[in-house]
Amino acid sequence: MDYLKKYLDLVERGMAEELTAMSGVASPHLYSIVKQYLEAGGKRLRPCLLLACCEAVGGDVKSALPAAIAVEMYHNWTLIHDDVIDHDDFRRGRATGHRLGASLGTKDLGLEGDVADDYGKNAAILAGDVLQARATEKLFELQGFSDAVVLSVVREMTGRLTVDLLNGEQLDVEMSHLPFEKVDESMISKMMLGKTSALLRYCASAGAALGCGEPLESCGIARDLGEFAALCGLAFQLKDDLLGIFGDERRFGKPIGSDIREGKRTLLACQALARCDGKERERFLQIYGSNDISEAELELARKFLSRGVEATQETMESCVSQALEILEKLEFPSDSARGKLVAFAESMVARDL
């Protein structure tokens, strides 16, 4: 992350200020959940990408900072809701929003069992909605831009981005209820383009539009950098799927193997299933998607999934190559500006298993 350190420092200071401002607005339980996610950090890839694209086209990074803060809050809204949908207990090594909400319900309201769990889910959903609302409001704090430019990035977030992202999430949920034989790679790619790539596309295109001082829809380099980022998003998700099975739980921040118990429809799983014979396929499908499996069965599933690693890595590397080809065709004020975006693309596949 050295190539993004300058942006990261700005984002961290901005996030701290935002938390201070929100402390007197959100209710204590909602604020606790919001704070849990925003302080947990992560790599802040999305806001840093927005600032990198702004600067890459000659823009002023500090003027675009409200948009960077907005996309980080928007991203954490999606994480809170995603954790509810996936029934995850941990995120970045901390309790997820609905688990924290349940604990707060028990501690402060004396709730127990299913009542506490239900309270936690409700609180998490509402905390996510607070972040989404604040993200939109934050965009209107952009200064030094024409109304047309500001409205274009607001409209893109509330319109295309939100619809694409929610459609991707819904497709992910739908696929989890389909027999594996009815799920194909095109469905998975469509899901990833919505669930993961859409926000990265927005970050790059909004950052470039702000940097150029042009409405997003009429800024050619904004659209090109958006496509660059969308390909990076596909590579990022494919790497995430590999880490979710074969990564280090302490470094990954989520339970390793949860994708197996959930029966997550991934390109990795599709590629692995295609490389299983009849009996192996039957056994794999017995295990994959079952909550009640032993450690031995979990390891067997990982063994089956390892057969899809090479093909998944090839697809991942192809996405990065296509993204770099887009950069090669674009003109930037300096080689260092291009170099940061090249480093960003390469970082999508550089995370350790």
C-alpha positions, 0 to 999 in steps of 0.5 A, a space after each residue: 500500500 506504499 503507493 497509496 499511503 498519501 491518500 490513505 493518511 487523508 482518508 483516515 483523518 477524514 474518517 475520524 472526523 466523520 465518526 466524531 460528527 456522527 457521534 451526536 447524531 446516530 443513536 448509541 447502538 447504531 453508532 456503536 455498529 457504525 464505529 465498529 466497521 469504520 474503525 476496523 479499517 481495512 485497506 481503504 482501497 476504494 477511497 484511495 482508488 478514487 483519489 488516485 484516479 483524481 490525481 492521475 488526471 491532474 486533479 486536486 486530491 483534497 478537493 475530492 476527499 468528501 467523495 472518498 469518504 463517501 465511498 468508504 461509508 457506502 462500502 461499509 454499508 454494503 459490508 454490514 448488510 452482507 454480513 447479515 445476509 451471509 450470517 457471518 459472525 466476524 469481519 476483520 477480526 471483530 464481531 459483525 454488526 448483527 452480532 454486536 447489535 445482539 450483544 448490545 441488546 443483551 447488555 442494555 435491554 436484557 434481551 436473550 436468545 432469538 429476541 436478541 438475535 432479531 434485535 441485532 439484525 434489525 440494528 445492523 440493517 438500520 446502521 447500514 442505512 445510516 451509512 448509506 444516507 450519510 454517504 449520499 449527503 457527503 457528496 454534496 459537501 464537494 466544493 469547487 466543482 460545478 453543480 453539474 459535476 457534483 450532481 453527476 457523481 451523486 446521480 451515478 451513486 444513487 442510480 446506477 451504482 446502487 442498482 447494480 450492486 443490489 442486483 449483484 447481491 440478489 443474484 448471489 442470494 438467488 444462486 445459493 438456492 439453485 442446484 449447482 448444475 444450474 449455475 454457470 460461469 456467466 452468472 457468477 461473472 454477472 454477480 461479481 460485476 455487480 456485487 464487487 466491480 460496480 463500486 470500484 468502477 464508480 470510485 475510478 470514474 467519479 475520481 477521474 470526473 472530479 479530477 477533470 472537472 467534467 460531469 461523469 457521463 461526458 468524461 471519456 477518461 472517467 469511463 475508461 478508468 471505470 472499466 479498468 477498475 471493474 476488471 480490477 474488481 473481478 480480479 479482487 473478488 476471485 482472489 478473495 474467493 481463493 483466500 476464503 478457502 485457502 487463506 490465513 484466517 488471522 490475516 483474512 479477517 473472516 472465518 476460513 471455510 465459511 464459503 464451503 458451509 454456505 455453499 457459495 457459488 464461485 468460479 473456483 467452485 465451478 472450476 473444481 466441480 468440472 474437474 470431479 468425476 461422478 462419485 467425487 462430484 456427488 461427494 463434493 455436493 454433499 459437503 458443499 453447502 452443509 453447515 453440519 460438516 466435520 473438520 475432516 469433511 471441510 478438508 476434503 472439500 478444500 482438497 476438491 476445491 484445490 482443483 479449480 485454483 489454477 483456472 481461477 488464477 488464470 482468469 484473475 491474471 487475465 482480468 489484470 492484464 486487460 486492465 493494464 491494457 486499458 491504462 496503456 492506451 490512456 494519456 496521463 500527466 506523468 508516469 508516476 500517475 500511471 504507475 500508481 494505477 498499475 500498482 493498484 491493478 497488480 495488488 489485486 492478485 498480490 495478496 498472500 494465500 
